Amino acid sequence: MIIVLAAAFSAALWVLLWGLDLKALDALMVCLVIMILAAVAHIMLPYLPGNRAAARPERDPAPFN
């Protein structure tokens, strides 16, 4: 979801900056930086300590040995 939001924000920002007389390539570079940061965040979020999946519970032992 973060990548979709970053893409929408980047597209709007690109049009805004281009409309404010910034060169299209310069505005595109700013948008690419936003997209790269969003991709890095999307990749790294599952590995942060608060977001790690719980360890697999061990199987229940048999009721009779």
Secondary structure, 3 states (H helix, E strand, C coil): CHHHHHHHHHHHHHHHHHHCCCCHHHHHHHHHHHHHHHHHHHHHHHHCHHHCCCCCCCCCCCCCC
